[in-house]
Amino acid sequence: MSSHSVGEVPALEALADSVIERVGALAHALRVEGTRIGVGELLMAHRALGAVDCSSRQDARLALRAVMCSRRADLARFDRAFIEVFGDERPPGREQPLSELGAIERAVLPRAGIPGSVSRAPEQEPVPVPAAWSDVEVLRNKDFAHYTEAEAALAKELIALLARRGPTRVSRRTRASRRRGHSPALRETLRASLRTAGEPVHRRWRAPSVRPRELVLVCDVSGSMAPYARMLLQYIHACVVARRRVEAFVFGTRLTRITGELTSRDHDRALERAFAAVTDFSGGTRIGTALGVLNRVHGRRLGRGAVVVVLSDGWDRGEPQLLADEMARLRRTAYRLVWLNPLAAHPDYEPLTRGMRAAVPQTDELLAGNSLASLEQLAELLEAM
C-alpha cells in the first residue's frame, strides 16, 4: 500500500511522466552521439534508478551511466548528454525530476512497464516505454545517395564497426590450448613432466590459430558511381585502418592503388589524400582494363587466397569479352569474388548491362552496396568465409 495521500497521486504521476520523458530524451541524445541504445538499455535505466537513492544527483548519474554506456567512448558522450538533458551541476530544483526520485521510485517503475515492480493502483495498465525510435534504424536502410552531411557523419562510427568484421583463415601456426582433442604439444608436455619426476601427468595441447585473410577492395569512382563513391570510400578507409592485410584500389578509366593514402586514422585527411592521388574521378569506366592491371601488376602483392570485393554499378565502356576474361583470371586466384552493385537494391533489378552480364558468371556473390544494411550483409558474408 502506498504511503502517499490521494492528493499527492496526480503530482507523483506528473513527476513520473517527467522522469520517463527525461530518460527517453537522454537515450535519444546518446543515439545522436553514436551510442547504441535500445529498449533493453532504456528498461535497465529505469531499473537502475529504482535501485539507488535518486535524491542524489551523483548516484542517479552513475546508475544511468553504468547501464547506458557499453564502451569507453560512450562515457564522454554520456556526460555531455546528461548535462544537456538534466542541466549542469547546480543543486537541482523542482524543475529537475532527479531531485525527487528517491520519494517516488515505486511510482515511476510501474509507469515504465517494468516486470516485477509494485503498482500503486491495480486498475492502472502498464504504459509502453517511449523514445524507442532510433536515428540508427532510420539510416540503416536509407540509400547512400540520399544522405546529408550530418547523416554521413553519424554513420561514420557504424561503418567503423562493420569494417572490423572480415574474413579469416586457419593458420599453420598453432596456439596453446587447454582443451583435449587438439594436437599434443610434446615439447611443453616434456617440460611440464620435469616437475613430476619425468611422468607426463600434465599434458599440454595446441590448437590451430586463426589469422585474417587478405581482403582486396576495388571501388568504381566513375561518374555513375558518384552518389555512392564517398560512402563506399569511407568504408574502405575504415577497413584499411581497422584490419591488417587489406588492399584498396579505385578505378574509372585506370586503376589506382590508394592503400598508402588511407593508412591515416584521420578520416578527412585520408580521403583528401586519396582524392589527390586519383585523376579520373567522375569520368568514364573501363572495368576490364582496370582488372587487367590488378591481375598483372598487383597480382603478386595480392597473392592467392584473397577475398576480392568489387564495388561498381557495372556500367562499362570497354569490351565485354575483356571484362569476362579478366574476371575469370581473377576468379581463379581469389578465394571468393564478391560484387557490390548499388542498383541491385531494387527488387526488380536484373544484370542486363554489358558489364554485369560479363561479370556475374564469374562472381560468387552479388550484393547491393547502397546502404548500411547492405554493408552489414557484406560483413556477415565475410565473417562466414
Helices and strands as residue ranges (DSSP letters): G 6-8, H 9-33, H 39-51, H 57-68, H 73-86, G 97-103, H 105-111, H 135-140, G 144-146, H 149-163, E 168-177, E 183-184, H 186-193, G 194-196, E 205-212, E 215-220, G 223-225, H 226-242, E 246-251, E 255-257, H 267-277, H 287-296, H 299-302, E 307-311, H 320-333, E 336-340, G 342-345, H 354-359, G 360-362, E 365-367, H 372-384
